[in-house]
């Protein structure tokens, strides 16, 4: 049986749902501003399968779990509360604030402002063997993992324009890139795509992909239906990125279309169309890497603190100007 989470109070300035980079950075800024903050984290970061993260100055190559552990220590040093659990519902209280319900038995707290940093889920193509190698030698991002697989034989699974884009990007890192159509008809590819692939030196392979082969715990080949085997050391998969946005949807937050599908609509500070609710990190967009997520969390934290401060001061000013205050 799960141990109930331990919450120290029943009301907070800000509740952050999600304890990845974006949510923790927002909590860090708010904690340093002496705000009461609760971070509710389900412990399911998107980059958990990866051995290392890249592109974050001073932390390039650091294991994601080690990075998050260090950030948690920093955040809690400013009085921020971190609990492992899930938020199951958020209800507006009618006065511009929120009642936040945690998983059964874990309680209910009041929040003046809400930050949703629940991230997204990468859905992989239904090809045997991919899930087991995900984050190792089955990858999706040339900027996250490309340097580490440079000059290797790389296979890219086609998924409309995303597959073409990935094949072209990885061609800058290796002279041996194959685009596997995986059952798609060659006529699906416009002439301009064929021309770009040819210019990049990417070869195109027809037929259904039946699976990947592994030798000595290393991906060694892509297997096609019919038994044909093509040696590859790395397979790139354009994933279907599904935001964990059920809370935002229940609150009625507007969404917008992106190349990866619908994501919540936010302003430059992460504020959604629902007053008092922010969305940061991959909950708000598919391309938020760790460094971007930190930036988004920072902007949200700064904005929320300033907004709460002004609201409190305006209320105090009204009180002071009243006859009773005078």
C-alpha positions as CSV (number, residue, x, y, z in Angstrom):
1,X,0.0,0.0,0.0
2,X,1.3,3.4,-0.9
3,X,2.3,5.6,2.0
4,X,0.2,8.8,2.2
5,X,2.2,11.9,1.3
6,X,3.1,14.3,4.1
7,X,1.9,17.8,3.5
8,X,2.7,20.5,6.1
9,X,-0.1,23.0,5.5
10,X,-3.5,23.2,3.8
11,X,-2.8,26.3,1.7
12,X,0.0,27.5,-0.5
13,X,0.9,30.5,-2.6
14,X,1.7,28.1,-5.5
15,X,1.2,24.4,-6.2
16,X,3.4,23.0,-8.9
17,X,2.2,19.7,-10.5
18,X,5.3,17.9,-11.8
19,X,8.8,17.8,-10.5
20,X,10.9,17.8,-13.6
21,X,13.2,20.6,-14.6
22,X,10.5,23.2,-15.5
23,X,8.5,22.7,-12.3
24,X,11.5,22.6,-10.0
25,X,13.0,25.8,-11.6
26,X,9.7,27.6,-11.0
27,X,9.7,26.3,-7.5
28,X,13.3,27.4,-7.0
29,X,12.5,31.0,-8.0
30,X,9.4,31.1,-5.9
31,X,11.1,29.6,-2.9
32,X,13.9,32.2,-3.1
33,X,11.1,34.9,-3.1
34,X,9.8,33.5,0.2
35,X,6.7,32.0,-1.3
36,X,5.0,28.9,0.1
37,X,5.3,26.3,-2.6
38,X,4.2,22.7,-2.8
39,X,5.6,20.5,-5.7
40,X,3.6,17.3,-6.3
41,X,5.7,14.9,-8.4
42,X,4.7,11.5,-9.8
43,X,8.3,10.7,-10.5
44,X,8.0,10.1,-14.3
45,X,10.4,12.4,-16.1
46,X,10.4,12.2,-19.9
47,X,14.2,11.7,-20.0
48,X,14.4,9.0,-17.4
49,X,15.4,6.3,-20.0
50,X,18.4,8.4,-21.1
51,X,21.8,7.8,-19.5
52,X,22.9,11.4,-20.0
53,X,21.5,14.8,-20.9
54,X,23.1,17.3,-23.2
55,X,22.9,20.9,-24.2
56,X,22.8,22.3,-20.6
57,X,25.8,24.5,-20.0
58,X,27.9,23.2,-17.1
59,X,25.8,20.1,-16.9
60,X,26.4,18.6,-20.3
61,X,26.6,14.8,-20.1
62,X,25.2,14.6,-16.6
63,X,22.8,11.7,-15.8
64,X,19.2,13.1,-15.7
65,X,18.5,11.5,-12.3
66,X,21.6,13.0,-10.8
67,X,20.7,16.4,-12.2
68,X,17.1,16.3,-10.7
69,X,18.4,15.1,-7.4
70,X,20.7,18.1,-7.1
71,X,18.0,20.5,-8.1
72,X,15.7,19.0,-5.5
73,X,18.3,19.6,-2.8
74,X,18.6,23.2,-3.9
75,X,14.8,23.7,-4.0
76,X,14.2,22.3,-0.6
77,X,16.9,24.5,0.9
78,X,14.5,27.4,0.3
79,X,11.6,25.9,2.1
80,X,9.8,24.4,-0.9
81,X,7.9,21.2,-0.1
82,X,8.4,18.2,-2.4
83,X,6.0,15.3,-2.2
84,X,5.7,12.2,-4.3
85,X,2.2,11.7,-5.5
86,X,-0.4,12.7,-8.1
87,X,-2.9,15.5,-8.5
88,X,-6.2,14.1,-9.5
89,X,-8.3,17.2,-9.7
90,X,-8.2,21.0,-9.7
91,X,-11.3,23.1,-9.0
92,X,-11.5,26.9,-9.2
93,X,-12.8,28.2,-5.9
94,X,-14.8,31.1,-7.5
95,X,-12.4,33.7,-6.2
96,X,-9.6,33.2,-8.8
97,X,-7.8,30.6,-6.8
98,X,-7.9,26.8,-6.7
99,X,-8.7,23.7,-4.6
100,X,-6.2,20.9,-5.5
101,X,-7.0,17.3,-4.8
102,X,-4.2,14.7,-4.5
103,X,-4.6,11.0,-5.0
104,X,-7.0,9.2,-2.8
105,X,-6.1,9.5,0.8
106,X,-3.4,12.1,0.2
107,X,-5.4,15.2,0.9
108,X,-6.6,18.5,-0.5
109,X,-4.9,21.9,-0.5
110,X,-5.6,25.4,-1.5
111,X,-3.5,27.2,-4.1
112,X,-3.5,30.8,-5.1
113,X,-1.7,29.9,-8.3
114,X,-1.1,26.7,-10.2
115,X,1.8,25.6,-12.4
116,X,1.3,22.5,-14.5
117,X,4.6,20.9,-15.4
118,X,3.5,17.4,-16.1
119,X,5.5,16.9,-19.3
120,X,4.6,14.5,-22.2
121,X,4.8,10.9,-23.2
122,X,6.7,9.7,-26.2
123,X,4.8,7.0,-28.0
124,X,7.1,4.7,-30.1
125,X,6.2,3.0,-33.4
126,X,4.9,-0.5,-32.9
127,X,8.0,-2.2,-34.0
128,X,9.4,-5.2,-31.9
129,X,12.5,-4.3,-29.9
130,X,12.3,-0.5,-30.0
131,X,10.9,0.0,-26.6
132,X,13.6,-2.1,-25.0
133,X,16.4,0.0,-26.5
134,X,14.7,3.4,-26.1
135,X,17.0,6.0,-24.7
136,X,20.1,3.8,-25.5
137,X,20.6,3.2,-29.2
138,X,17.0,3.9,-30.2
139,X,16.8,7.7,-30.0
140,X,14.8,10.6,-31.4
141,X,16.7,13.9,-31.0
142,X,19.9,14.8,-32.9
143,X,20.6,17.6,-30.4
144,X,20.2,15.4,-27.3
145,X,22.0,12.3,-28.6
146,X,23.4,13.0,-32.1
147,X,27.0,13.7,-31.2
148,X,27.3,10.4,-29.3
149,X,26.3,8.4,-32.4
150,X,28.2,10.4,-35.0
151,X,29.8,8.5,-37.9
152,X,27.8,5.4,-37.0
153,X,25.4,3.5,-39.4
154,X,22.0,5.2,-38.6
155,X,18.5,4.1,-39.5
156,X,15.6,6.5,-39.4
157,X,12.0,5.3,-39.4
158,X,9.7,7.3,-41.7
159,X,6.7,9.0,-40.2
160,X,5.6,11.6,-42.8
161,X,7.5,14.9,-42.7
162,X,9.0,14.2,-39.2
163,X,10.9,11.2,-40.6
164,X,12.3,13.2,-43.5
165,X,13.3,16.0,-41.1
166,X,15.1,13.5,-38.8
167,X,16.9,11.8,-41.6
168,X,18.2,15.1,-42.9
169,X,19.4,16.3,-39.5
170,X,21.2,13.1,-38.8
171,X,22.9,13.2,-42.2
172,X,25.0,16.1,-40.8
173,X,26.3,13.6,-38.2
174,X,26.9,10.5,-40.3
175,X,27.6,9.7,-44.0
176,X,25.7,6.4,-43.6
177,X,22.0,7.2,-43.0
178,X,19.1,5.0,-44.2
179,X,15.5,6.1,-44.2
180,X,13.2,3.1,-43.7
181,X,9.7,3.7,-45.2
182,X,8.3,1.0,-42.9
183,X,5.4,0.2,-45.2
184,X,4.7,3.7,-46.6
185,X,4.4,4.0,-50.3
186,X,7.3,5.7,-52.1
187,X,4.8,8.0,-53.9
188,X,4.0,9.6,-50.5
189,X,7.3,11.4,-50.7
190,X,7.1,14.6,-52.7
191,X,9.8,15.2,-55.3
192,X,11.4,17.9,-53.2
193,X,11.9,15.4,-50.4
194,X,13.5,12.9,-52.7
195,X,15.8,15.7,-53.9
196,X,16.8,16.7,-50.4
197,X,17.4,13.1,-49.3
198,X,19.6,12.6,-52.4
199,X,21.5,15.8,-51.7
200,X,22.1,14.6,-48.1
201,X,23.3,11.2,-49.2
202,X,20.4,9.4,-47.4
203,X,19.4,6.1,-48.9
204,X,15.7,5.1,-48.8
205,X,14.7,1.5,-48.0
206,X,11.2,0.2,-48.9
207,X,9.2,-2.5,-47.0
208,X,7.8,-3.1,-43.5
209,X,10.2,-3.1,-40.6
210,X,9.8,-6.3,-38.7
211,X,12.1,-5.5,-35.8
212,X,15.6,-4.7,-34.6
213,X,18.4,-7.1,-33.8
214,X,20.7,-6.9,-30.8
215,X,24.1,-8.4,-30.4
216,X,26.1,-8.3,-27.1
217,X,23.6,-5.8,-25.8
218,X,24.1,-3.5,-28.7
219,X,21.6,-2.8,-31.5
220,X,23.2,-4.3,-34.6
221,X,20.6,-4.4,-37.4
222,X,17.1,-3.5,-38.7
223,X,15.2,-6.5,-39.9
224,X,12.6,-6.2,-42.7
225,X,9.6,-8.4,-43.4
226,X,10.8,-11.3,-45.6
227,X,14.0,-11.7,-43.6
228,X,16.3,-9.0,-45.1
229,X,18.7,-7.6,-42.5
230,X,20.5,-4.3,-42.8
231,X,23.3,-3.5,-40.3
232,X,22.6,-0.4,-38.2
233,X,24.0,0.7,-34.9
234,X,21.4,3.3,-34.1
235,X,17.7,3.7,-35.0
236,X,16.0,7.1,-34.9
237,X,12.3,7.1,-34.3
238,X,10.1,10.2,-34.7
239,X,7.8,9.7,-31.7
240,X,4.2,10.7,-31.2
241,X,4.4,13.3,-28.4
242,X,1.4,13.2,-26.2
243,X,1.2,16.0,-23.5
244,X,0.0,15.0,-20.1
245,X,-2.6,17.7,-20.1
246,X,-5.7,16.2,-18.5
247,X,-5.7,18.8,-15.7
248,X,-5.4,21.6,-18.2
249,X,-8.2,20.2,-20.3
250,X,-10.5,19.8,-17.3
251,X,-9.9,23.5,-16.5
252,X,-10.8,24.5,-20.0
253,X,-7.4,25.8,-21.1
254,X,-7.2,26.6,-24.8
255,X,-5.0,24.6,-27.1
256,X,-3.2,25.3,-30.3
257,X,-2.0,23.2,-33.2
258,X,1.8,22.4,-33.4
259,X,3.7,20.2,-35.9
260,X,3.4,17.6,-33.1
261,X,-0.3,18.0,-32.5
262,X,-2.3,20.1,-30.1
263,X,-0.6,21.6,-27.1
264,X,-1.9,24.1,-24.5
265,X,-1.7,27.7,-25.6
266,X,0.5,29.9,-23.4
267,X,1.9,33.4,-23.4
268,X,5.7,34.1,-23.2
269,X,5.6,33.6,-19.4
270,X,3.7,30.3,-19.6
271,X,0.3,31.6,-18.6
272,X,-2.6,29.7,-20.1
273,X,-6.0,31.0,-21.1
274,X,-7.2,30.1,-17.5
275,X,-6.4,33.0,-15.1
276,X,-4.0,31.8,-12.4
277,X,-2.8,28.7,-14.3
278,X,0.6,28.4,-16.0
279,X,2.0,25.5,-18.1
280,X,5.7,25.0,-18.5
281,X,8.1,22.5,-20.1
282,X,6.9,19.7,-22.3
283,X,3.3,20.2,-21.0
284,X,3.3,23.4,-23.0
285,X,5.3,22.3,-26.1
286,X,7.0,19.4,-27.8
287,X,10.5,20.9,-28.2
288,X,11.3,22.0,-24.7
289,X,14.6,20.4,-23.9
290,X,16.1,20.6,-20.3
291,X,17.7,24.0,-20.8
292,X,14.4,25.4,-22.4
293,X,12.4,23.9,-19.6
294,X,14.5,25.6,-17.0
295,X,14.1,28.9,-18.8
296,X,10.3,28.5,-18.9
297,X,10.1,27.6,-15.2
298,X,12.2,30.6,-14.4
299,X,9.9,33.0,-16.3
300,X,6.8,31.5,-14.8
301,X,8.2,31.8,-11.2
302,X,9.2,35.4,-11.7
303,X,5.8,36.3,-13.2
304,X,3.7,34.6,-10.5
305,X,5.7,36.1,-7.6
306,X,5.3,39.6,-9.1
307,X,1.6,39.0,-9.8
308,X,0.9,37.8,-6.2
309,X,2.9,40.7,-4.8
310,X,1.0,43.3,-6.7
311,X,-2.3,41.7,-5.8
312,X,-1.4,41.8,-2.1
313,X,-0.2,45.4,-2.2
314,X,-3.2,46.6,-4.1
315,X,-5.5,44.9,-1.5
316,X,-3.4,46.5,1.3
317,X,-3.6,49.9,-0.4
318,X,-7.4,49.6,-0.5
319,X,-7.6,48.7,3.1
320,X,-5.4,51.6,4.1
321,X,-7.5,54.1,2.1
322,X,-10.7,53.0,3.8
323,X,-12.1,55.0,6.7
324,X,-11.3,52.2,9.1
325,X,-7.7,52.0,7.7
326,X,-7.2,55.8,8.1
